[in-house]
Structures are given as structure tokens and as C-alpha cells.
Amino acid sequence: MSDAVDAFVAAAKAGTKPMLGTSSQPPPRPSSGRLIFALDATASRQPTWDMATGITCEMLREAGGLEAQLCYFRGADEFRAFDWVSDSARLVRFMGSIRCQSGPTQIGKVLAHALTETEKRKVGALVFVGDALERIYDDPESLCSRARSCGATRTSVFMFQEADDPEVTRVFRDIASLSGGAYARFEPGAAKELAAMLKAVAAYASGGIAALEDRRDEASRLLLTQMRG
């Protein structure tokens, strides 16, 4: 992880405002797109929480004026969405306030939330990072139905999976495909590759397929290959 990302994580844990390298910050640029970043904050995610925080910061810094919302689920029945923000410092402070807790998956709530938000104002993309799927709480057919609805509203879902459960992989891939998004693995040893993928998603949320085509990097090409089927 880069020194800049380490500094963001340390600032988030300390509850202080992360510094972006200068003593004064330029005014934020107008938002050119909206992205929801959703996290499974159940206990199994704790080992990679710092990495997720750092990668998110890098993604938003790359995206410039992108407006983003962080949401998460944890515990017995807790789902929370923070305010929409357009600067990475505020987002990383939100992430720094989250502590993982044991509980079931609530992916259905994430998809339902994205649909509600895009009804208010267009959401270009939803990024979800998780490692599990519990059928008793998240029925795959229901998840796929909501994924189709996301696709109908052009809110593409990008599913990032930790671990290697084949059933989780299958459902995550289905959700991504039905919504017009893409699937990728989220591995602790691949922070650089993940940051590149998430930056590409941020570019898509801001400028659509054309923005991915303009980037001409490997991560963008991988996303385009999946999104075009």
C-alpha cells in the first residue's frame, strides 16, 4: 500500500482530517457522476478493512469531482448509508468510524438502496465488496431480480468478492451481469490491481462507457470486456 494510502488510513483511525499534501485545498469541482460504495462490515471482513479504506481513497482522488456515498451492513440488522460527499477526506472519515460486527449478509438491502437513490437522482454505479452470501437472508433469485432492476435504470453493479466460495462467486457474477456491471476478486495481496479496477469504475460512473474507452488501461479493458458480454 502506498505511503499516501497509509496516511489516509492512519488519519481515519485517529479521527483527524487526512491531509492531501498541501496546507490549503482548492474548492471542490462540480460533481460529474454518482457512485455508491457498499461494504459488508460483518466480522469476517475485519482483516482487510484497512486495505478497503485505502483503496477507496485512491479511487475517489482519481475520480476528481465524483460524488460518492458510503453504505454498509453489519450486526443483526444494521444497514446505514452516509451522506453523499465529493471529497475523499470526508469519505475516509466515515470509513474510519465503522467497526466490523458479526451478523448475516444483507446484500438485498444494498441493491434496494441503490434503486431508491437512483430514483431520486441518477446513480451511475454501485460497488459492493463482500465475502459471503447467506441464502436464508439473501435469496439469490430475489437478488437477481433487483440486479435486473438496477440494469433497467442503468445503475451498473460491480461485485468484488473476497474468499473463493464457488456459490458466492456464481451469484456475484449473476448480479454483475444482469445489472450491466462486472465482477472481480478482492484479494489482500492485490491492492494495486484493485485500486486500478475501482478507479476504472469511478471513471465509468462519471462518464459512462466512453470514459472507460478513453482510459486505455488494463483495468478498464477488463471491465469493458465483461460489460459488453
C-alpha positions in Angstrom: 0.0 0.0 0.0 1.4 3.5 -0.9 2.5 6.0 1.7 -0.4 8.2 0.8 -2.9 5.5 1.4 -1.2 4.6 4.8 -1.6 8.3 5.8 -5.3 8.2 4.9 -5.9 5.1 7.0 -3.9 6.5 10.0 -5.9 9.7 9.8 -9.2 7.9 9.7 -8.4 5.8 12.7 -7.2 8.9 14.6 -10.4 10.8 13.7 -8.5 13.6 12.2 -8.8 15.2 8.8 -6.4 13.5 6.3 -4.0 15.8 4.6 -3.8 15.7 0.8 -0.3 17.1 0.5 -0.9 20.8 0.8 -1.9 23.2 3.6 -4.9 24.6 1.6 -7.3 22.8 -0.6 -8.9 24.0 -3.9 -12.6 24.3 -3.9 -14.4 21.1 -4.9 -15.3 20.7 -8.6 -18.9 20.2 -9.6 -19.9 16.5 -9.4 -19.9 14.8 -12.7 -21.3 11.4 -11.6 -22.6 9.5 -8.6 -21.3 6.2 -7.2 -22.4 4.1 -4.2 -19.6 2.2 -2.4 -21.2 -0.6 -0.3 -19.4 -2.8 2.2 -20.1 -6.0 4.0 -18.9 -4.9 7.5 -19.5 -8.3 9.2 -16.8 -9.8 11.3 -15.1 -11.8 8.5 -14.1 -8.6 6.7 -12.1 -7.1 9.6 -8.7 -8.4 8.4 -8.9 -6.4 5.1 -10.7 -3.3 6.4 -7.7 -1.0 6.2 -6.9 -2.0 2.7 -10.5 -1.3 1.6 -10.3 2.1 3.2 -7.1 3.0 1.4 -8.2 1.8 -2.0 -11.5 3.7 -1.7 -9.5 6.9 -1.0 -7.3 6.4 -4.1 -10.4 5.7 -6.2 -12.0 9.0 -5.2 -8.9 11.0 -5.6 -8.6 9.7 -9.2 -12.2 10.5 -9.9 -12.0 14.1 -9.0 -15.5 15.6 -8.7 -17.3 12.3 -8.5 -20.0 12.3 -5.8 -19.9 9.2 -3.7 -21.9 7.6 -0.9 -20.7 5.0 1.5 -23.1 2.4 3.0 -22.6 -0.8 4.9 -24.3 -3.6 6.8 -23.2 -5.4 9.9 -24.6 -6.9 13.1 -28.1 -8.5 13.4 -30.0 -6.0 11.3 -27.9 -2.8 10.9 -27.8 -1.0 7.5 -26.5 2.5 7.2 -25.9 5.0 4.4 -23.8 8.1 5.0 -24.2 11.5 3.3 -23.3 12.0 -0.3 -19.8 13.6 -0.5 -17.5 14.8 -3.2 -14.2 14.8 -1.3 -12.2 11.8 -0.2 -11.3 13.2 3.2 -14.9 13.1 4.4 -15.4 9.6 3.0 -12.4 8.2 4.7 -13.5 9.7 8.0 -16.8 7.9 7.5 -15.0 4.6 6.9 -12.8 5.2 9.9 -15.8 5.3 12.1 -17.0 1.8 11.1 -16.2 -1.3 13.1 -17.0 -4.8 11.9 -19.6 -6.8 13.8 -20.8 -10.4 13.4 -24.1 -10.7 11.6 -25.8 -12.0 8.4 -25.4 -10.7 4.9 -27.8 -8.0 3.7 -26.9 -7.6 0.1 -30.6 -7.3 -0.8 -30.8 -4.1 1.2 -27.8 -2.7 -0.7 -29.4 -3.3 -4.0 -32.8 -1.9 -2.8 -31.0 1.2 -1.5 -29.3 1.8 -4.8 -32.6 1.6 -6.6 -34.2 4.1 -4.2 -31.3 6.5 -4.6 -31.3 6.4 -8.4 -35.0 7.2 -8.3 -34.1 10.5 -6.6 -31.1 11.3 -8.8 -29.2 9.1 -11.2 -26.6 6.8 -9.7 -24.1 5.6 -12.3 -22.6 2.7 -10.5 -22.8 0.6 -7.3 -19.6 -1.0 -6.0 -20.0 -3.8 -3.5 -17.3 -5.6 -1.6 -18.1 -8.7 0.4 -17.1 -12.3 1.0 -20.3 -14.2 1.8 -23.9 -14.9 0.9 -26.4 -16.4 3.3 -29.4 -17.8 1.4 -31.7 -17.5 4.4 -31.3 -13.7 4.4 -30.3 -13.1 0.8 -32.3 -15.3 -1.7 -30.3 -15.5 -5.0 -33.5 -15.1 -7.1 -34.5 -12.0 -5.2 -31.0 -10.6 -5.6 -31.0 -11.3 -9.3 -34.4 -9.6 -9.7 -33.1 -6.5 -8.1 -30.0 -6.6 -10.2 -32.2 -6.6 -13.3 -34.0 -3.6 -12.0 -30.6 -1.9 -11.5 -29.8 -2.7 -15.1 -33.1 -1.2 -16.2 -32.3 2.1 -14.5 -28.7 1.9 -15.9 -27.2 1.6 -12.4 -24.4 -0.9 -13.1 -23.4 -3.1 -10.1 -19.7 -4.0 -9.7 -19.3 -7.0 -7.4 -15.9 -7.5 -5.7 -15.5 -10.9 -3.9 -13.2 -11.8 -1.1 -12.5 -15.5 -0.4 -13.3 -18.2 -3.0 -16.7 -19.8 -2.2 -18.0 -21.0 -5.6 -21.7 -20.4 -4.8 -20.9 -16.8 -3.8 -18.9 -16.4 -7.0 -21.8 -17.6 -9.1 -24.4 -15.3 -7.5 -22.0 -12.3 -7.5 -21.3 -12.8 -11.2 -25.0 -13.1 -12.0 -25.7 -9.8 -10.1 -23.0 -8.0 -12.0 -24.0 -9.4 -15.4 -27.8 -8.8 -15.0 -27.1 -5.2 -14.0 -24.7 -4.4 -16.8 -21.7 -4.3 -14.4 -18.7 -6.5 -13.8 -17.2 -9.0 -11.3 -13.7 -9.2 -9.8 -11.9 -10.8 -7.0 -10.9 -8.7 -4.0 -7.7 -10.2 -2.7 -5.5 -8.7 0.2 -2.3 -9.1 -1.9 -3.6 -7.2 -4.9 -4.1 -3.7 -3.6 -2.6 -2.1 -6.7 -4.7 -4.0 -9.1 -7.9 -3.4 -7.0 -7.2 0.3 -6.9 -6.9 0.4 -10.7 -10.2 -1.5 -11.1 -12.0 0.8 -8.7 -10.6 3.9 -10.4 -12.0 2.5 -13.7 -15.4 2.0 -12.1 -15.3 5.6 -10.8 -14.5 6.8 -14.3 -17.5 4.8 -15.6 -19.7 6.4 -13.0 -18.6 9.8 -14.2 -18.6 9.4 -17.9 -20.0 6.0 -18.9 -18.6 3.5 -21.4 -16.9 6.3 -23.3 -14.8 7.2 -20.2 -13.6 3.6 -19.9 -12.7 3.5 -23.6 -10.7 6.7 -23.2 -8.6 5.4 -20.3 -7.0 2.6 -22.4 -5.5 0.8 -19.3 -5.8 -2.9 -18.5 -8.4 -2.5 -15.7 -10.7 -0.5 -18.0 -10.3 -3.1 -20.7 -11.2 -5.9 -18.3 -14.3 -4.1 -17.3 -15.3 -3.3 -20.8 -14.9 -7.0 -21.8 -17.4 -8.1 -19.1 -19.8 -5.2 -19.6 -20.1 -5.9 -23.3 -20.7 -9.6 -22.7 
